[in-house]
């Protein structure tokens, strides 16, 4: 049977919000590809576009998949990769290599998450590490999605809604925003299930203190 994501039409796309986030193998499926590309063209004119390949669980990345994901990254303003994604998509490449490549393709903000250790960040060629949050991990399901949700929520809390505002962020601001994202990912690991450990934004902020 046809999967729901393969039955997407233009009618399913609402008026564009401040942020458009997409991820996973949906971006690589043949059926909605043209629709996603049309959405990206529209979104880049009005919204901040965030992308997470989230390909690691598939365990394999064909050349076709790599080409498609590269296209999606080039058309995003924020790219978040797990270190497992990075290893699968760019074997034998260091974080610096990946940052150099995406910097040259015009992606303003690139983040490589390192699990409980934290995340590496490249913002317009300024590179730094943001340490993670020490917790007692029960389940890591949903941690990556929670990280991105925390990242976008923190950007919104700071009133960052445009590419210009994203580019104007200072290093200390981005470190704080990524600390909140790390905390959101950590909160997802406090209980079993994709979001059982997350209560609210205040709880996430408390984990950064």
C-alpha positions, 0 to 999 in steps of 0.5 A: 500500500502507498505510504501516507508520505507518498500521498502528499499534495500541495493541498497539505502544505499550509501557509508557511510558518517562521520555521520549516523543519524536515528530516529523515528518509522522507526527503529521499523518497521519489514520490514527494521529492518534487513537492518538497523541492517546491516547498523549499523554494517557497520556504527559503524566501520567507522561513528559516529552513532546518534539515536533519538527514536522520539517516543513521538508522537506515544503516546505509547511504547509497550514492543516490541518497547522498546526492539527494541529502546533499541537495537538501542540505544546500537548500537549508539554513540550518543543518543538524547531523548526528555523528552517526549520520556524519560517518555514514554520509561522509566516511573518512571525513572529519567535522572540519571537512564537513563544516568546510564543505557546507560552509562553502555551500552557503549553509549559515549554521551547521551542528554535529551532535555528539550524544551526551558529550554535546555538539560541535557548531559551525556558524559562518566559519566560527567553530566551537564545541558546546558541552552536553548535560549530565543525566541518567539516561533511560532511553535515547529514542527521540533525543535528536528530534528533541534537540532540534525542537529545543534549538528552534524553540530557543531561536524563537525565544531570541526572536530569530526568524530570518536568515539575516537575524540568524547570521547576526547571532554572536558566538555566546548567543549560539552557545546558549541556544545550543545549550538549550538544544542539548538540554532538550535532547537530554530531557528526552532521555530521562524516560522511555519513549520519544518524549516521555521525559520532556515536560515543558520549556522551563524544565529544559531551561533548568537543565542548562543551569 
